[in-house]
Amino acid sequence: MTAVPMIELRNVSRRFEKKLDFAGKLAKKIGVPVREEVVHAVDGVDLSVMKGEVVGLVGESGCGKSTLGRMVAGIMPASGGQVFREGVEVNTLSGAAARHAKLRTQMIFQDPYASLNPRLRVQDIVGEAPLFHGLTDRNGQSDYVDDQMRRAGLDPAFKRRYPHQFSGGQRQRIGIARALAVQPDFLVCDEAVAALDVSIQAQVLNLFMRLRAELDLTYLFISHDLGVVEHLSDRVVIMYLGRVVEEAPSEEVFARANHPYTQSLLAAVPRIEARKKVFNVVKGEIPSPLDPPPGCHFHPRCPHAMDICRVERPVLRQIAPNHRSACHLNDVA
Ligand code: SF4
């Protein structure tokens, strides 16, 4: 019997319509045909995360990984496709079941300061949602908050302070305490350590791993930096311009990256000197998602691009056990 994934995305897409400027609006008003531009931020993605797994989702800024994370966390609807939680399509849930599913997936953001209400004390930031959802009562709220703070590595003695009275690393811990306070089983961490100093990054990453063991958590860990997810992730998924281009167990990606884009990202991990000699660092800017290149989106930057790459989208297919890649090179005998 195959296990049911905790989260499964089937052919999920997210489109954004670019707002018309003044001239465009005027032209539309007087009946001149105007082409409305659509960004395909996420384009037909299949993804699954098993219970207890840590999946690293990696790509450059603008590749759609944050949009994908928001859809997984249920804070942004998909434009197309289906999102399942433990085999149940989330769109079919309503009322208490929908609220419960939403609570069980929490998101940790890059900038804890922006995601914490500056006018609330930590005790309210952490304690409000569990009180609202009946996970504690007024009498138990204070102790409940203390427990969440301790678990996130914060001293409860500071719970009457405001977010600006904490360092960046501590603020991220407040964000983690707030997320854990509603007893989730799945965390979506979106560049959760990107804004922190390297030494603090390591501490927060260790905290995530300790919490994983303590609370049996599952993670989708989004980062632009393969180096950050290397030691954290069981499996790594690489995205480029809205599409998944490679997916494999973490050690497989680091030992045998198949897709030229993944190889370029690996070359950008500065401390892996040996790899620098093998791969070329990715060149050029990521193209605009408003006008993505045809065929393989990566072809204008790919050192191995062939004629077929400019016209035909490569299919994400299995190239080894548990290893999928979307590159026409795999079709060349
Ligand atoms: Fe490069 Fe072609 Fe593979 Fe795309 S499909 S990564 S352009 S070789």
Boltz pocket constraint, residues with backbone or C-beta under 6 A from the ligand:
constraints:
  - pocket:
      binder: B
      contacts: [[A, 259], [A, 260], [A, 261], [A, 296], [A, 297], [A, 298], [A, 299], [A, 300], [A, 302], [A, 303], [A, 304], [A, 305], [A, 306], [A, 309], [A, 314], [A, 326], [A, 327], [A, 328], [A, 329]]
      max_distance: 6.0
